[in-house]
Amino acid sequence: QVQLVESGGGLVQPGGSLRLSCGASGFTFSSYSMSWYRQAPGKERELVASSSTGRTTGYADSVKGRFSISRDNAKNTVYLQMNSLKPEDSAVYYCEAGDGRRDYWGQGTQVTVSS
C-alpha cells in the first residue's frame, strides 16, 4: 500500500522558516522523482520544487533562493526547507511521487504565513 505522509506545516510569521517532511512507503522511493506542490484557496495547484532520481532540483520562480528541496533515500523521505516566508506562500502543500507511469500524492499539510 502506497503512502505519502506530509508533516511540518503550521502557522509562522512573515520572514520565518518551516521545514516540511514527506515520508514515503509502499514503492521504491529512490526510483521516483519527488516534488512539492501547493494550492491556495481559489487557485490552481502549482509546482513548487522537484527532485529527480539523480537529485537534480528545480524550483518555481516565486520560491527560488528561499526554498530548498532535498531527499534522503535511506529514510524514504523528501524535505522542503522554506525560508523567508511570505503571506503569499500560505497554502496546502502536497508531496508527489512520480516515475513517468505512476503518480502518488499525499494528503497535504497546511502552511499559513501571517502576523
C-alpha positions as a Markdown table, in Angstrom:
| # | Residue | x | y | z |
|---|---|---|---|---|
| 1 | Gln | 0.0 | 0.0 | 0.0 |
| 2 | Val | 1.5 | 3.3 | -1.1 |
| 3 | Gln | 1.6 | 6.1 | 1.4 |
| 4 | Leu | 2.9 | 9.6 | 1.4 |
| 5 | Val | 2.6 | 11.4 | 4.7 |
| 6 | Glu | 3.4 | 15.1 | 4.9 |
| 7 | Ser | 4.3 | 16.9 | 8.2 |
| 8 | Gly | 5.8 | 20.1 | 9.5 |
| 9 | Gly | 3.2 | 22.6 | 8.4 |
| 10 | Gly | 1.8 | 25.3 | 10.7 |
| 11 | Leu | 1.5 | 28.9 | 11.4 |
| 12 | Val | 4.6 | 31.1 | 11.0 |
| 13 | Gln | 5.2 | 34.8 | 10.9 |
| 14 | Pro | 6.4 | 36.5 | 7.7 |
| 15 | Gly | 10.1 | 36.1 | 7.4 |
| 16 | Gly | 10.1 | 32.9 | 9.3 |
| 17 | Ser | 11.0 | 29.4 | 8.3 |
| 18 | Leu | 9.4 | 25.9 | 8.2 |
| 19 | Arg | 10.7 | 22.5 | 7.2 |
| 20 | Leu | 8.2 | 20.2 | 5.6 |
| 21 | Ser | 8.8 | 16.4 | 5.5 |
| 22 | Cys | 7.2 | 13.7 | 3.4 |
| 23 | Gly | 7.6 | 10.1 | 4.5 |
| 24 | Ala | 7.0 | 7.5 | 1.8 |
| 25 | Ser | 6.3 | 3.8 | 1.8 |
| 26 | Gly | 4.9 | 1.1 | -0.5 |
| 27 | Phe | 7.1 | 1.9 | -3.5 |
| 28 | Thr | 10.8 | 2.1 | -4.5 |
| 29 | Phe | 11.4 | 5.7 | -3.3 |
| 30 | Ser | 14.8 | 6.0 | -5.0 |
| 31 | Ser | 13.3 | 5.3 | -8.4 |
| 32 | Tyr | 10.8 | 8.1 | -8.2 |
| 33 | Ser | 11.1 | 11.8 | -8.8 |
| 34 | Met | 9.7 | 13.7 | -5.7 |
| 35 | Ser | 8.0 | 17.0 | -5.8 |
| 36 | Trp | 6.2 | 19.5 | -3.7 |
| 37 | Tyr | 3.1 | 21.3 | -4.9 |
| 38 | Arg | 0.9 | 23.8 | -3.2 |
| 39 | Gln | -2.6 | 25.0 | -3.6 |
| 40 | Ala | -4.1 | 28.2 | -2.1 |
| 41 | Pro | -7.8 | 28.8 | -1.8 |
| 42 | Gly | -9.3 | 29.7 | -5.1 |
| 43 | Lys | -6.1 | 28.9 | -7.0 |
| 44 | Glu | -4.8 | 26.1 | -9.1 |
| 45 | Arg | -2.3 | 23.6 | -7.7 |
| 46 | Glu | 1.2 | 24.7 | -8.6 |
| 47 | Leu | 4.6 | 23.0 | -8.7 |
| 48 | Val | 6.9 | 24.4 | -6.0 |
| 49 | Ala | 10.0 | 22.3 | -6.2 |
| 50 | Ser | 11.1 | 18.9 | -7.6 |
| 51 | Ser | 14.0 | 16.5 | -7.1 |
| 52 | Ser | 14.8 | 13.9 | -9.7 |
| 53 | Thr | 16.1 | 10.4 | -9.0 |
| 54 | Gly | 19.6 | 11.9 | -9.8 |
| 55 | Arg | 18.9 | 14.7 | -7.3 |
| 56 | Thr | 18.6 | 17.3 | -9.9 |
| 57 | Thr | 16.4 | 20.0 | -8.5 |
| 58 | Gly | 14.0 | 22.6 | -9.9 |
| 59 | Tyr | 12.0 | 25.5 | -8.4 |
| 60 | Ala | 9.2 | 27.8 | -9.2 |
| 61 | Asp | 10.4 | 31.3 | -9.8 |
| 62 | Ser | 8.4 | 32.5 | -6.8 |
| 63 | Val | 10.4 | 30.4 | -4.4 |
| 64 | Lys | 13.9 | 30.4 | -5.9 |
| 65 | Gly | 16.5 | 31.4 | -3.4 |
| 66 | Arg | 14.1 | 30.9 | -0.5 |
| 67 | Phe | 13.1 | 27.2 | -0.6 |
| 68 | Ser | 15.2 | 24.1 | -0.9 |
| 69 | Ile | 14.2 | 20.6 | -1.7 |
| 70 | Ser | 16.2 | 17.6 | -0.5 |
| 71 | Arg | 15.7 | 13.8 | -0.3 |
| 72 | Asp | 17.1 | 11.1 | 1.9 |
| 73 | Asn | 16.7 | 7.8 | 0.0 |
| 74 | Ala | 17.8 | 5.8 | 3.1 |
| 75 | Lys | 14.9 | 7.2 | 5.0 |
| 76 | Asn | 12.4 | 7.3 | 2.1 |
| 77 | Thr | 11.8 | 11.0 | 2.9 |
| 78 | Val | 11.8 | 14.2 | 1.0 |
| 79 | Tyr | 12.1 | 17.6 | 2.6 |
| 80 | Leu | 11.2 | 21.2 | 1.8 |
| 81 | Gln | 13.1 | 23.8 | 3.7 |
| 82 | Met | 11.2 | 27.1 | 3.4 |
| 83 | Asn | 12.9 | 30.3 | 4.5 |
| 84 | Ser | 11.9 | 34.0 | 4.3 |
| 85 | Leu | 8.3 | 33.0 | 4.2 |
| 86 | Lys | 5.8 | 35.4 | 2.8 |
| 87 | Pro | 2.0 | 35.6 | 3.3 |
| 88 | Glu | 1.6 | 34.5 | -0.4 |
| 89 | Asp | 3.3 | 31.2 | 0.5 |
| 90 | Ser | 0.2 | 30.3 | 2.5 |
| 91 | Ala | -1.3 | 27.2 | 1.0 |
| 92 | Val | -1.8 | 23.5 | 1.5 |
| 93 | Tyr | 1.5 | 21.8 | 0.5 |
| 94 | Tyr | 1.4 | 18.4 | -1.2 |
| 95 | Cys | 4.1 | 15.8 | -1.7 |
| 96 | Glu | 4.0 | 13.9 | -5.0 |
| 97 | Ala | 6.0 | 10.9 | -6.3 |
| 98 | Gly | 6.2 | 10.0 | -10.0 |
| 99 | Asp | 8.1 | 7.8 | -12.3 |
| 100 | Gly | 6.5 | 8.7 | -15.6 |
| 101 | Arg | 3.9 | 6.0 | -15.4 |
| 102 | Arg | 2.6 | 6.2 | -11.8 |
| 103 | Asp | 1.8 | 9.1 | -9.7 |
| 104 | Tyr | 1.2 | 9.2 | -6.0 |
| 105 | Trp | 0.0 | 12.1 | -3.7 |
| 106 | Gly | 0.0 | 12.8 | 0.0 |
| 107 | Gln | -2.9 | 14.3 | 1.9 |
| 108 | Gly | -1.3 | 17.7 | 2.3 |
| 109 | Thr | -0.2 | 19.9 | 5.1 |
| 110 | Gln | -1.3 | 23.5 | 5.8 |
| 111 | Val | 1.2 | 26.3 | 5.8 |
| 112 | Thr | -0.1 | 29.7 | 7.0 |
| 113 | Val | 2.2 | 32.7 | 6.9 |
| 114 | Ser | 0.6 | 35.5 | 9.0 |
| 115 | Ser | 1.5 | 38.0 | 11.7 |
